[in-house]
């Protein structure tokens, strides 16, 4: 169930990040959801825009009652600012180097038992990406639901770490 909720959340994050300007119905989101989304996006927001995002996030975390148009405008600003960086991470993860970095970084952060099973999965999956390996029939046997949840919870943090350690120095241009 948690993996399903995380998949929905990831889908929501990607959908909102895909130009919230064209999504007038995001008002169905709760303020807590907006705070969660902002806390994931803030690492990708350029320094010049980060202060306003941080202020909105702080106000939301303090349960300040804010008008939805202010929350929506802050989400729009943050998602538009974070979009190029998130796209850079996604592109990097499609390269052999990026795939290797994602595997290594994840293995460094999971519990020892999960790391052992992931290493075995990696051996069985040959030269595939983490996502391909996790979708394989081997993963269905090796990786238990609690480990799938652990991985799903860690991946956004892993991607932020990859952004900070491998890509943040070469900030991408804004999308076309």
N, CA and C of each residue as an Amber inpcrd file, in Angstrom:
protein
   528
   0.8210000  -1.1910000   0.0000000   0.0000000   0.0000000   0.0000000
   0.8660000   1.2560000   0.0000000   1.9160000   1.2790000   0.8390000
   2.7810000   2.4520000   0.8950000   3.4720000   2.7030000  -0.4310000
   3.9170000   1.6440000  -1.1070000   4.5620000   1.7940000  -2.4060000
   3.5780000   2.3850000  -3.4060000   2.3200000   1.9720000  -3.3180000
   1.2930000   2.5100000  -4.2020000   1.1070000   4.0040000  -3.9490000
   1.0360000   4.3980000  -2.6870000   0.8820000   5.8100000  -2.3310000
   2.0940000   6.6010000  -2.8050000   3.2850000   6.0340000  -2.6390000
   4.4910000   6.7200000  -3.0980000   4.4990000   6.8500000  -4.6070000
   3.9950000   5.8540000  -5.3260000   3.9070000   5.9470000  -6.7790000
   2.9590000   7.0630000  -7.1810000   1.8430000   7.1650000  -6.4850000
   0.8870000   8.2420000  -6.7460000   1.5370000   9.5890000  -6.4560000
   2.2740000   9.6810000  -5.3400000   2.9380000  10.9330000  -4.9790000
   3.9830000  11.3040000  -6.0270000   4.7650000  10.3330000  -6.4910000
   5.7610000  10.5910000  -7.5160000   5.0890000  11.0710000  -8.7910000
   3.9980000  10.4210000  -9.1560000   3.2450000  10.8360000 -10.3290000
   2.7500000  12.2670000 -10.1550000   2.2420000  12.5890000  -8.9860000
   1.7570000  13.9290000  -8.7050000   2.8850000  14.9480000  -8.7870000
   4.0360000  14.6240000  -8.1950000   5.1910000  15.5300000  -8.2360000
   5.5850000  15.7890000  -9.6830000   5.6840000  14.7400000 -10.4820000
   6.0730000  14.9110000 -11.8760000   5.0240000  15.6780000 -12.6720000
   3.7620000  15.4070000 -12.3960000   2.7010000  16.1130000 -13.1110000
   2.7050000  17.6060000 -12.7740000   2.8800000  17.9200000 -11.5050000
   2.9070000  19.3280000 -11.1070000   4.1600000  19.9970000 -11.6400000
   5.2740000  19.2850000 -11.5910000   6.5120000  19.8450000 -12.0960000
   6.4590000  20.0690000 -13.6010000   5.5490000  19.4000000 -14.2590000
   5.4060000  19.5250000 -15.7150000   4.4960000  20.7100000 -16.0230000
   4.9450000  21.8860000 -15.6160000   4.2740000  23.1560000 -15.8960000
   2.9050000  23.2890000 -15.2210000   2.9390000  23.5530000 -13.9520000
   1.7050000  23.7280000 -13.1860000   0.8760000  24.8960000 -13.6980000
   1.4700000  25.7170000 -14.5140000   0.7350000  26.8390000 -15.0880000
  -0.5130000  26.3370000 -15.8110000  -0.4220000  25.1520000 -16.4090000
  -1.5230000  24.6260000 -17.1920000  -2.4200000  23.6910000 -16.3870000
  -2.2440000  23.6750000 -15.0860000  -3.0380000  22.7730000 -14.2550000
  -3.8470000  23.5780000 -13.2350000  -4.9980000  24.1100000 -13.6230000
  -5.7620000  24.9620000 -12.7150000  -6.4260000  24.2100000 -11.5650000
  -6.4660000  22.8870000 -11.5860000  -7.2140000  22.1350000 -10.5860000
  -6.3460000  21.5290000  -9.5020000  -5.1600000  22.0940000  -9.2390000
  -4.3340000  21.5210000  -8.1910000  -4.8050000  21.9420000  -6.8060000
  -5.8920000  22.6970000  -6.7370000  -6.4050000  23.1230000  -5.4380000
  -6.9710000  21.9610000  -4.6260000  -7.0640000  20.7630000  -5.2110000
  -7.5270000  19.6150000  -4.4470000  -6.4490000  19.1310000  -3.4820000
  -5.2250000  19.6310000  -3.6050000  -4.1230000  19.2440000  -2.7370000
  -4.2860000  19.9130000  -1.3660000  -3.9170000  19.1890000  -0.3160000
  -3.9470000  19.7600000   1.0270000  -2.6640000  20.5640000   1.2640000
  -2.6800000  21.4440000   2.2360000  -1.4970000  22.2470000   2.5660000
  -0.3300000  21.3450000   2.9680000  -0.6220000  20.2330000   3.6440000
   0.4340000  19.3000000   4.0480000   1.1000000  18.6740000   2.8290000
   0.2920000  18.3780000   1.8010000   0.8330000  17.8280000   0.5590000
   1.7170000  18.8580000  -0.1400000   1.2760000  20.1160000  -0.0980000
   2.0770000  21.1850000  -0.7010000   3.4140000  21.3100000   0.0180000
   3.4100000  21.1910000   1.3480000   4.6610000  21.2610000   2.1170000
   5.5720000  20.0930000   1.7670000   5.0090000  18.8870000   1.6330000
   5.8100000  17.7260000   1.2440000   6.4450000  17.9400000  -0.1250000
   5.6610000  18.4350000  -1.0560000   6.1590000  18.6760000  -2.4070000
   7.2720000  19.7290000  -2.3890000   7.0520000  20.8190000  -1.6810000
   8.0780000  21.8630000  -1.5980000   9.3580000  21.3540000  -0.9440000
   9.2260000  20.5090000   0.0710000  10.4270000  19.9950000   0.7410000
  11.2310000  19.0990000  -0.1990000  10.5680000  18.4160000  -1.1420000
  11.2950000  17.6270000  -2.1410000  11.9080000  18.5080000  -3.2100000
  11.2270000  19.5640000  -3.5900000  11.6830000  20.4020000  -4.7000000
  12.7650000  21.4020000  -4.3170000  12.8020000  21.8190000  -3.0630000
  13.6520000  22.9540000  -2.6830000  15.1300000  22.7260000  -3.0040000
  15.5930000  21.4990000  -2.9410000  17.0010000  21.2260000  -3.2470000
  17.3260000  21.4960000  -4.7120000  16.3230000  21.4280000  -5.5690000
  16.5260000  21.6470000  -6.9990000  16.3340000  23.1080000  -7.4120000
  15.7840000  23.9130000  -6.5280000  15.5000000  25.3060000  -6.8510000
  16.7990000  26.1050000  -6.8080000  17.0690000  26.9150000  -7.8460000
  18.2900000  27.7270000  -7.8370000  18.3240000  28.6620000  -6.6250000
  19.5090000  28.9590000  -6.1880000  19.7270000  29.7890000  -4.9970000
  18.9280000  31.0940000  -5.0560000  18.8510000  31.7150000  -6.2290000
  18.1600000  32.9950000  -6.3760000  16.6720000  32.9030000  -6.0410000
  16.0630000  31.7560000  -6.2730000  14.6260000  31.5820000  -6.0190000
  14.3440000  30.8360000  -4.7280000  15.3580000  30.3370000  -4.0940000
  15.1620000  29.4350000  -2.9590000  14.5810000  30.1320000  -1.7310000
  14.8970000  31.3920000  -1.5120000  14.4430000  32.0800000  -0.2950000
  12.9140000  32.1330000  -0.2180000  12.2590000  32.5020000  -1.3050000
  10.7910000  32.5770000  -1.2720000  10.1790000  31.1900000  -1.0890000
  10.7800000  30.1800000  -1.6940000  10.3040000  28.8020000  -1.5260000
  10.4830000  28.3620000  -0.0800000  11.6340000  28.6840000   0.4890000
  11.9040000  28.3220000   1.8780000  10.9230000  29.0180000   2.8330000
  10.6350000  30.2840000   2.5840000   9.6840000  31.0050000   3.4310000
   8.2930000  30.3720000   3.3780000   7.8370000  30.0270000   2.1750000
   6.5290000  29.3860000   2.0410000   6.5280000  28.0360000   2.7390000
   7.5820000  27.2620000   2.5590000   7.6770000  25.9600000   3.2070000
   7.6300000  26.0980000   4.7250000   8.3590000  27.0500000   5.2720000
   8.3630000  27.2830000   6.7220000   6.9640000  27.6320000   7.2150000
   6.2880000  28.5030000   6.4920000   4.9340000  28.8970000   6.8930000
   3.9750000  27.7090000   6.8460000   4.1120000  26.8660000   5.8450000
   3.2570000  25.6850000   5.7440000   3.5670000  24.6850000   6.8570000
   4.8450000  24.5080000   7.1510000   5.2300000  23.5730000   8.2180000
   4.7750000  24.0520000   9.5860000   4.6120000  25.3600000   9.7520000
   4.1210000  25.9190000  11.0110000   2.5940000  25.9650000  11.0360000
   1.9710000  25.3400000  10.0500000   0.5140000  25.2330000   9.9430000
  -0.1660000  26.5980000   9.8820000   0.5230000  27.5550000   9.3050000
  -0.0690000  28.8700000   9.1060000  -1.1720000  28.7450000   8.0490000
  -2.3080000  29.3420000   8.3120000  -3.4190000  29.2900000   7.3620000
  -3.1390000  30.2790000   6.2350000  -2.8840000  29.7390000   5.0560000
  -2.5590000  30.5730000   3.9030000  -3.6450000  30.4280000   2.8500000
  -3.9040000  31.5080000   2.1270000  -4.8710000  31.3850000   1.0290000
  -4.3080000  30.4500000  -0.0470000  -5.2100000  29.6620000  -0.6480000
  -4.7410000  28.6870000  -1.6250000  -4.0230000  29.3440000  -2.7960000
  -4.4390000  30.5480000  -3.2130000  -3.7730000  31.1830000  -4.3530000
  -2.3020000  31.4930000  -4.0360000  -1.9830000  31.7660000  -2.7770000
  -0.5920000  31.9920000  -2.3800000   0.2020000  30.6790000  -2.4100000
  -0.4190000  29.6140000  -1.9110000   0.2300000  28.2940000  -1.9360000
   0.4380000  27.8650000  -3.3870000  -0.5890000  28.0230000  -4.1980000
  -0.5250000  27.6230000  -5.6000000   0.5500000  28.4100000  -6.3490000
   0.6190000  29.7050000  -6.0960000   1.6430000  30.5270000  -6.7570000
   3.0470000  30.1000000  -6.3320000   3.2120000  29.7810000  -5.0530000
   4.5130000  29.3100000  -4.5680000   4.8920000  27.9710000  -5.1600000
   3.9120000  27.0620000  -5.2740000   4.1590000  25.7690000  -5.9120000
   4.5470000  25.9420000  -7.3720000   3.8320000  26.8160000  -8.0480000
   4.1190000  27.0610000  -9.4610000   5.5400000  27.5980000  -9.6330000
   5.9100000  28.5490000  -8.8050000   7.2510000  29.1440000  -8.8740000
   8.3330000  28.0870000  -8.5990000   8.1140000  27.2890000  -7.5600000
   9.1140000  26.2740000  -7.1860000   9.2280000  25.1800000  -8.2440000
   8.0900000  24.7090000  -8.7500000   8.1510000  23.6320000  -9.7440000
   8.7760000  24.1120000 -11.0420000   8.4640000  25.3290000 -11.4450000
   9.0780000  25.8700000 -12.6620000  10.5720000  26.0720000 -12.4690000
  10.9730000  26.5350000 -11.2880000  12.3960000  26.7490000 -11.0180000
  13.1580000  25.4320000 -10.9080000  12.5090000  24.3980000 -10.3780000
  13.1630000  23.1040000 -10.1660000  13.1500000  22.2170000 -11.4090000
  12.2650000  22.5120000 -12.3380000  12.0910000  21.6490000 -13.4990000
  13.3940000  21.3630000 -14.2560000  14.1980000  22.3490000 -14.6090000
  15.4250000  22.0320000 -15.3610000  16.3720000  21.1060000 -14.5900000
  16.5020000  21.3190000 -13.2950000  17.3890000  20.4640000 -12.4960000
  16.8540000  19.0350000 -12.4200000  15.5640000  18.8960000 -12.2150000
  14.9680000  17.5580000 -12.1420000  15.1150000  16.8400000 -13.4780000
  14.9790000  17.5740000 -14.5710000  15.1700000  16.9850000 -15.8930000
  16.6220000  16.5640000 -16.0840000  17.5530000  17.3390000 -15.5670000
  18.9680000  16.9720000 -15.6550000  19.2320000  15.6620000 -14.9290000
  18.6400000  15.5050000 -13.7580000  18.8050000  14.2630000 -13.0080000
  18.2040000  13.1040000 -13.8010000  17.0020000  13.2870000 -14.3300000
  16.3570000  12.2260000 -15.1090000  17.2130000  11.8310000 -16.3120000
  17.7590000  12.8180000 -17.0220000  18.6180000  12.5110000 -18.1750000
  19.8870000  11.7930000 -17.7300000  20.4900000  12.2620000 -16.6250000
  21.7080000  11.6390000 -16.1110000  21.4650000  10.1800000 -15.7590000
  20.3000000   9.8730000 -15.2030000  19.9850000   8.5000000 -14.7970000
  19.7470000   7.5690000 -15.9810000  19.6610000   8.1090000 -17.1860000
  19.5330000   7.2590000 -18.3700000  20.9000000   6.9050000 -18.9550000
  21.9640000   7.5130000 -18.4540000  23.3130000   7.2120000 -18.9360000
  23.9090000   6.0720000 -18.1190000  24.8640000   5.3440000 -18.6820000
  25.5180000   4.2850000 -17.8970000  26.1560000   4.8140000 -16.6110000
  26.7900000   5.9790000 -16.6800000  27.3900000   6.5680000 -15.4770000
  26.3190000   6.8830000 -14.4390000  25.2320000   7.4920000 -14.8700000
  24.1500000   7.8400000 -13.9570000  23.5140000   6.6190000 -13.3220000
  23.3400000   5.5780000 -14.0990000  22.7620000   4.3500000 -13.5730000
  23.6790000   3.7290000 -12.5160000  24.9810000   3.7550000 -12.7840000
  25.9400000   3.2170000 -11.8070000  25.9220000   4.0400000 -10.5260000
  25.8700000   5.3600000 -10.6700000  25.8360000   6.2450000  -9.5000000
  24.5720000   6.0120000  -8.6900000  23.4400000   5.8310000  -9.3590000
  22.1820000   5.5940000  -8.6440000  22.2510000   4.2930000  -7.8470000
  22.7470000   3.2260000  -8.4630000  22.9060000   1.9480000  -7.7550000
  23.8050000   2.1130000  -6.5350000  24.9840000   2.6860000  -6.7440000
  25.9700000   2.8230000  -5.6610000  25.4200000   3.6750000  -4.5270000
  24.8130000   4.7820000  -4.8740000  24.2840000   5.6960000  -3.8520000
  23.1680000   5.0300000  -3.0620000  22.2960000   4.3150000  -3.7400000
  21.2240000   3.6150000  -3.0390000  21.7980000   2.5450000  -2.1150000
  22.7500000   1.7770000  -2.6040000  23.3540000   0.7150000  -1.7830000
  24.0010000   1.2750000  -0.5160000  24.5180000   2.4910000  -0.5910000
  25.1370000   3.1270000   0.5780000  24.1120000   3.5390000   1.6300000
  22.8500000   3.6800000   1.2500000  21.8500000   4.2400000   2.1540000
  20.7830000   3.2710000   2.6460000  20.6810000   2.1150000   2.0400000
  19.6660000   1.1550000   2.4970000  20.2030000   0.3320000   3.6630000
  19.2990000  -0.3780000   4.3240000  19.6930000  -1.2790000   5.4050000
  20.5850000  -2.3890000   4.8450000  21.4460000  -2.9750000   5.6740000
  22.3720000  -4.0170000   5.1830000  21.6850000  -5.1910000   4.4790000
  20.5770000  -5.6500000   4.9910000  19.8710000  -6.7710000   4.3580000
  19.3610000  -6.3560000   2.9810000  18.8130000  -5.1550000   2.9030000
  18.3180000  -4.6600000   1.6190000  19.4780000  -4.5090000   0.6420000
  20.6090000  -4.0030000   1.1210000  21.7860000  -3.8500000   0.2580000
  22.2350000  -5.1990000  -0.2980000  22.2330000  -6.2060000   0.5420000
  22.6390000  -7.5400000   0.1090000  21.7120000  -8.0510000  -1.0020000
  20.4080000  -7.8800000  -0.8150000  19.4510000  -8.3410000  -1.8160000
  19.5380000  -7.5100000  -3.0960000  19.7810000  -6.2070000  -2.9500000
  19.9390000  -5.3570000  -4.1330000  21.1970000  -5.7170000  -4.9190000
  22.2600000  -6.0460000  -4.2160000  23.4870000  -6.4660000  -4.9040000
  23.2340000  -7.7490000  -5.6930000  22.5080000  -8.6690000  -5.1010000
  22.1640000  -9.9130000  -5.8020000  21.2870000  -9.6080000  -7.0090000
  20.3210000  -8.7280000  -6.8390000  19.4470000  -8.3250000  -7.9440000
  20.2640000  -7.6850000  -9.0590000  21.2140000  -6.8700000  -8.6900000
  22.0610000  -6.2030000  -9.6900000  22.8660000  -7.2250000 -10.4860000
  23.3840000  -8.2220000  -9.8120000  24.1250000  -9.2910000 -10.4990000
  23.2200000 -10.0250000 -11.4890000  22.0100000 -10.3260000 -11.0720000
  21.0800000 -11.0630000 -11.9300000  20.5490000 -10.2170000 -13.0850000
  20.5150000  -8.9030000 -12.8870000  19.9340000  -8.0060000 -13.8810000
  20.9540000  -7.4910000 -14.8900000  22.2180000  -7.8390000 -14.7160000
  23.2970000  -7.4240000 -15.6260000  23.3980000  -5.9010000 -15.7030000
  23.3760000  -5.3600000 -16.9030000  23.6210000  -3.9210000 -17.0870000
  22.3390000  -3.1120000 -17.2070000  21.3840000  -3.3620000 -16.3570000
  20.1360000  -2.6090000 -16.4370000  20.1170000  -1.5020000 -15.3930000
  19.2130000  -0.5790000 -15.5920000  19.0460000   0.5020000 -14.6270000
  18.3800000  -0.0330000 -13.3680000  18.4250000   0.7450000 -12.3240000
  17.7780000   0.3630000 -11.0760000  16.2830000   0.1400000 -11.3010000
  15.6430000   1.0520000 -12.0360000  14.2050000   0.9250000 -12.2730000
  13.8710000  -0.3440000 -13.0560000  14.6890000  -0.6740000 -14.0440000
  14.4580000  -1.9030000 -14.8080000  14.6490000  -3.1260000 -13.9190000
  15.6690000  -3.0950000 -13.0980000  15.9320000  -4.2240000 -12.2060000
  14.7920000  -4.4010000 -11.2050000  14.2910000  -3.3010000 -10.6620000
  13.2060000  -3.3800000  -9.6900000  11.8980000  -3.8450000 -10.3230000
  11.7940000  -3.7230000 -11.6350000  10.5980000  -4.1740000 -12.3530000
  10.7390000  -5.5980000 -12.8750000  11.8920000  -6.1960000 -12.6740000
  12.1490000  -7.5220000 -13.2300000  11.4890000  -8.6260000 -12.4060000
  11.4340000  -9.8060000 -12.9980000  10.8760000 -10.9560000 -12.2890000
  11.7700000 -11.3510000 -11.1100000  13.0760000 -11.0810000 -11.2140000
  13.9860000 -11.3730000 -10.1020000  13.6360000 -10.5220000  -8.8770000
  13.2750000  -9.2730000  -9.1150000  12.9210000  -8.3810000  -8.0030000
  11.6740000  -8.8770000  -7.2890000  10.7390000  -9.4160000  -8.0470000
   9.5080000  -9.9270000  -7.4350000   9.8050000 -11.0350000  -6.4330000
  10.8900000 -11.7530000  -6.6710000  11.2700000 -12.8520000  -5.7740000
  12.1790000 -12.3590000  -4.6530000  13.1610000 -11.5210000  -4.9890000
  14.1840000 -11.1160000  -4.0220000  13.7620000  -9.9940000  -3.0780000
  13.0540000  -9.0150000  -3.5930000  12.7660000  -7.7950000  -2.8300000
  11.3770000  -7.8960000  -2.2010000  11.3350000  -7.8320000  -0.8880000
  10.0850000  -7.9390000  -0.1320000   9.3770000  -6.5870000  -0.0700000
   8.0850000  -6.5700000   0.2300000   7.3360000  -5.3110000   0.2660000
   7.9640000  -4.2330000   1.1640000   8.4730000  -4.6240000   2.3300000
   9.0720000  -3.6130000   3.2170000  10.3300000  -3.0170000   2.5900000
  11.0570000  -3.8160000   1.8340000  12.2550000  -3.3060000   1.1640000
  11.8800000  -2.4320000  -0.0240000  10.8040000  -2.7660000  -0.7090000
  10.3170000  -1.9130000  -1.8040000   9.9170000  -0.5490000  -1.2540000
   9.2670000  -0.5610000  -0.0950000   8.8850000   0.7040000   0.5450000
  10.1220000   1.4910000   0.9510000  11.1000000   0.8140000   1.5360000
  12.3510000   1.4660000   1.9260000  13.0090000   2.1330000   0.7210000
  13.0840000   1.4180000  -0.3790000  13.7070000   1.9440000  -1.5980000
  12.9090000   3.1340000  -2.1320000  11.5900000   2.9840000  -2.1750000
  10.7350000   4.0640000  -2.6810000  10.8660000   5.3240000  -1.8380000
  11.0060000   5.1620000  -0.5360000  11.1650000   6.3260000   0.3400000
  12.5350000   6.9810000   0.1780000  13.5430000   6.1800000  -0.1180000
  14.9020000   6.7080000  -0.2560000  15.1870000   7.3380000  -1.6150000
  14.5410000   6.8830000  -2.6630000  14.8890000   7.3510000  -4.0010000
  14.8300000   8.8680000  -4.1940000  13.8040000   9.5680000  -3.7000000
  13.8470000  11.0340000  -3.8590000  15.0790000  11.6550000  -3.1940000
  15.4530000  11.1520000  -2.0260000  16.6470000  11.6600000  -1.3410000
  17.9190000  11.2940000  -2.1010000  17.9520000  10.1050000  -2.6690000
  19.0910000   9.6580000  -3.4680000  19.2560000  10.5630000  -4.6810000
  18.1520000  10.8880000  -5.3280000  18.2120000  11.7510000  -6.5050000
  18.6740000  13.1570000  -6.1450000  18.2550000  13.6550000  -4.9910000
  18.7450000  14.9560000  -4.5290000  20.2500000  14.8850000  -4.2810000
  20.6900000  13.8040000  -3.6640000  22.1330000  13.6400000  -3.4160000
  22.8970000  13.5850000  -4.7350000  22.3700000  12.8670000  -5.7100000
  23.0110000  12.8040000  -7.0300000  23.0600000  14.1920000  -7.6490000
  21.9900000  14.9370000  -7.5180000  21.9650000  16.3090000  -8.0410000
  23.0610000  17.1480000  -7.3800000  23.1250000  17.0780000  -6.0670000
  24.0930000  17.8990000  -5.3330000  25.5380000  17.4880000  -5.5810000
  25.8030000  16.1860000  -5.7260000  27.1840000  15.7340000  -5.8440000
  27.6840000  15.6210000  -7.2800000  26.7920000  15.4570000  -8.2390000
  27.2400000  15.2200000  -9.6090000  26.7870000  16.2620000 -10.6210000
  25.7310000  16.9900000 -10.3300000  25.1590000  17.8270000 -11.3710000
  24.9500000  19.3000000 -11.0050000  24.8680000  19.6340000  -9.7470000
  24.4850000  20.9840000  -9.3410000  25.4740000  22.0570000  -9.8160000
  26.7290000  21.7030000  -9.9960000  27.7160000  22.6810000 -10.4440000
  27.4440000  23.1920000 -11.8420000  26.8350000  22.3790000 -12.6640000
  26.5010000  22.7660000 -14.0460000  24.9960000  22.9220000 -14.1400000
  24.4890000  24.0200000 -13.5890000  23.0490000  24.2420000 -13.5640000
  22.4980000  24.3010000 -14.9780000  21.4270000  23.5610000 -15.2230000
  20.8490000  23.5270000 -16.5730000  20.1480000  24.8330000 -16.9320000
  19.9650000  25.0290000 -18.2090000  19.2140000  26.1860000 -18.6530000
  17.7330000  25.9250000 -18.4720000  16.9210000  26.9480000 -18.5900000
  15.4770000  26.7870000 -18.4210000  14.9160000  26.0160000 -19.5990000
  13.7820000  25.3270000 -19.3870000  13.2170000  24.5140000 -20.4670000
  12.7060000  25.3500000 -21.6260000  12.7160000  24.7480000 -22.7930000
  12.2250000  25.4420000 -23.9890000  10.7160000  25.4330000 -24.0360000
